[in-house]
Amino acid sequence: MTAAIVTPVRRLVVCGAGLIGGSFALALKAAGLVERVVGIGRTRASLERARELGVVDEIALDWPTALAGADVVLLAMPVGQSNDVMAAMAPHLAAETLVTDAGSTKRDVIEAIYAHLDGHLGQVVPAHPIAGAEKSGADAAFATLYRGRNVVVTPLPENDPAAVQRIRALWEACGATVREMSPQDHDRVFAAVSHLPHLLAFGLVHDLAGRANAEQLFSFAASGFRDFTRIAGSHPEMWRDICLANRHALLAELDQYLGELAYLRALLMSGDGDRLETLFGEAREARNRWAEKTFPS
């Protein structure tokens, strides 16, 4: 679907106008598909900054004001806030307003939807844009963040097909490729390829920073360390919420990885260079095959 045939949004409400929510708003503005963007969030200062940057056109300090006349709502706050936010917005949500989210976990978000938005299930379509950066806040938002990126939609059985299609069309208008997946599969997949890598990066940096010779270690760290630990610069609250929300799947992936580390340790202990090189070669081939397919030159 092209942006030219997407129905424009008259009033878009973004809860959490930072990197994810702000980039969604800017992408739709750039496509000429939104007339007015309203920002709502926890702090007035962050909302004022988003308005100053042109990410939002106005700010709302309460849900009745934000939702008055709203066509679409994007919930882009940390997933740990889902229950409180949905409980607060529910009494003021019109029947025709379409709601979606950008949460990196889906089981907990969907539980909150059923708990608080059960009267609007036809119009609440869960989603997850697979895009981000180690920077956060409205200053980090940019209109092309989603171009060429995947967005996973995890529809509810109760969803109106027209609502699902509209959410798909809006993300496609941002330049994204939209895929559908069950919430269970979503959380298992992203525990492996997103949540575990962040946990490992945070853990390595925390370990090194706590050592007596930390200053010396960091003074010799170069591009390899920078590349491996880049995501440890991500938003701590957001990743706390993600890891806790998806902890069962993440623990399973962590146990799997601990088994791999134990195997690597055994190869080092035995000085088995042949098997170590074979493992490295298999990993290199798999990584390069993925990179060439995902990021073609």
SVG drawing of the C-alpha trace seen along z (x, -y; Angstrom):
<svg xmlns="http://www.w3.org/2000/svg" viewBox="-18 -25 64 56">
<polyline fill="none" stroke="black" stroke-width="0.4" points="0.0,0.0 1.3,-3.5 1.1,-6.5 -1.1,-8.2 -4.1,-6.0 -3.9,-5.9 -6.7,-7.8 -5.1,-10.8 -5.3,-11.0 -7.0,-14.2 -5.8,-13.9 -3.0,-11.6 -2.3,-11.2 1.2,-9.9 1.8,-8.8 5.5,-9.0 6.8,-11.4 10.4,-10.1 12.4,-8.2 9.7,-5.7 6.5,-7.7 8.2,-10.9 9.6,-9.2 6.1,-7.8 4.6,-11.2 7.4,-12.8 7.1,-10.1 3.4,-10.6 3.9,-14.4 6.5,-13.9 4.1,-11.8 1.3,-14.4 -0.9,-11.9 -1.6,-13.6 -3.2,-17.0 -2.4,-17.4 -0.3,-15.5 -1.0,-15.7 1.6,-14.6 0.9,-13.2 3.4,-11.8 4.7,-11.9 6.6,-15.2 5.7,-18.5 9.3,-19.4 9.7,-16.5 6.4,-17.3 7.4,-21.0 10.7,-19.8 8.7,-17.6 6.5,-20.6 9.5,-22.9 11.1,-20.4 7.9,-20.1 7.4,-16.4 4.0,-17.3 1.7,-20.2 0.2,-20.5 0.5,-18.9 -2.2,-17.5 -1.8,-17.1 -4.7,-14.7 -6.5,-12.0 -9.9,-13.7 -8.1,-16.6 -5.8,-14.3 -8.5,-12.0 -11.1,-14.6 -11.7,-14.0 -8.8,-11.5 -8.6,-9.3 -5.6,-7.2 -3.6,-6.7 -0.1,-5.3 1.1,-4.1 4.9,-4.4 5.7,-4.7 7.8,-1.9 5.8,1.3 5.9,1.2 3.5,-1.7 0.9,0.1 -1.5,1.0 -1.6,-2.5 -1.9,-4.3 -4.6,-2.1 -6.6,-2.3 -6.3,-6.1 -7.4,-6.5 -10.2,-3.9 -13.0,-6.1 -12.3,-8.8 -11.8,-6.6 -14.4,-7.0 -15.7,-3.9 -14.3,-4.9 -10.8,-5.8 -8.1,-3.4 -5.4,-2.4 -2.1,-0.7 1.2,-0.4 4.9,-0.1 5.8,2.2 8.8,4.6 6.8,7.2 3.3,8.3 2.0,10.8 2.0,8.1 0.6,5.4 -2.2,7.6 -3.1,8.6 -3.4,4.9 -5.6,4.4 -8.0,7.1 -8.0,5.8 -8.7,2.1 -9.8,1.8 -12.1,4.8 -14.9,2.6 -12.7,1.5 -11.1,4.7 -12.2,4.3 -10.2,1.1 -7.0,1.9 -4.3,3.5 -1.0,4.4 2.2,3.8 6.0,3.6 8.3,1.5 11.7,3.3 13.7,0.1 15.5,-1.9 18.7,-3.5 20.7,-3.9 19.5,-7.5 16.1,-8.4 13.8,-11.3 12.2,-13.7 15.7,-14.9 16.5,-11.4 13.3,-11.2 13.6,-11.4 11.2,-10.9 13.1,-8.1 13.6,-5.8 11.2,-3.1 12.2,-3.2 13.1,0.3 12.5,1.7 10.1,4.4 7.0,3.7 5.3,6.8 1.5,6.6 0.0,9.1 -3.7,8.8 -6.3,9.9 -9.0,12.3 -11.5,9.6 -9.9,7.0 -11.9,5.5 -10.1,6.4 -10.5,2.8 -8.7,1.6 -5.8,4.0 -5.5,2.8 -5.4,-0.8 -2.6,-0.2 -0.7,1.7 -1.2,-1.1 0.0,-3.8 3.2,-1.8 3.7,-1.2 3.3,-4.9 6.3,-5.4 8.3,-3.2 8.1,0.0 7.6,3.6 4.7,5.0 4.5,8.6 2.0,10.5 2.9,12.9 1.2,14.4 2.0,12.7 3.6,15.9 5.9,16.3 6.7,12.6 7.9,12.8 10.0,15.9 11.7,14.6 12.6,11.2 13.8,12.7 16.5,14.4 17.4,11.7 16.8,8.5 16.3,8.8 19.2,11.3 21.7,9.2 20.7,6.1 21.0,8.1 24.5,9.3 25.7,5.8 24.5,4.2 26.0,7.1 29.4,6.9 29.7,3.1 28.5,3.3 31.0,6.0 34.0,4.1 32.9,0.8 32.8,2.4 36.4,3.7 39.3,2.0 41.1,1.4 38.0,0.2 39.6,-3.0 42.5,-1.1 40.2,1.4 38.0,-1.3 41.1,-3.3 42.1,-0.4 38.7,0.5 38.3,-0.1 35.8,0.4 35.1,4.0 34.0,3.1 32.1,0.1 30.2,2.2 29.4,5.0 28.3,2.7 26.5,0.0 23.1,1.1 24.2,0.8 23.7,-2.9 19.9,-2.3 17.2,-3.6 17.5,-1.8 13.9,-2.1 12.6,-0.8 14.9,2.2 14.2,3.0 10.5,3.2 11.1,5.3 13.3,7.8 10.9,8.2 7.8,8.4 9.4,11.1 11.5,12.7 10.2,16.3 11.2,16.4 14.4,14.4 15.4,16.9 15.0,19.7 17.3,17.9 19.8,17.1 20.0,20.7 20.6,21.7 23.4,19.1 24.9,20.3 25.2,23.7 27.0,22.2 29.4,20.3 30.1,23.6 31.0,25.3 33.3,22.4 34.9,22.6 35.5,26.3 37.1,25.7 39.4,23.1 40.2,25.3 41.2,28.2 43.1,26.0 40.9,27.4 41.8,24.9 40.3,26.9 36.8,27.0 37.1,23.4 37.9,22.3 35.0,24.4 32.6,22.8 33.9,19.3 33.6,20.2 30.0,21.4 29.1,18.3 30.8,16.0 29.0,17.6 25.6,17.4 26.2,13.8 27.4,12.7 24.5,14.5 22.0,12.7 23.8,9.3 23.9,9.6 20.2,10.5 19.1,7.9 21.4,5.0 22.2,5.4 24.8,3.0"/>
</svg>
